[in-house]
Amino acid sequence: MNGLYPELLPILQEELALPELAINAAADYAYCYGKFLPLVLWERGLLTLPQLEAILLHIFT
């Protein structure tokens, strides 16, 4: 995951059951294009809007 958002990895893998390959691909894309990883996951259909909101609350609170 290129060291991006290491605190999100357990949430994405365990709670949301996202495959590690999908997370890594999204993280690489986010890193290369300067995008925010949770938004990339949402844009790719890997997160629902409520899941995205929960992650954003986790990050910013």
Residue pairs with C-beta under 8 A, 6 or more apart in sequence:
1 9
1 23
1 24
1 27
2 27
2 28
2 31
4 27
4 30
4 31
4 37
5 27
5 37
8 37
8 38
8 55
8 58
8 59
9 23
11 55
11 58
12 18
12 23
12 41
13 20
13 23
16 47
16 51
18 41
18 46
22 44
22 46
23 41
26 37
26 40
26 41
26 44
26 46
27 37
27 40
29 35
29 40
30 36
30 37
30 39
30 40
38 47
38 52
38 55
38 56
38 59
39 52
41 47
41 52
42 48
42 49
42 51
42 52
47 55
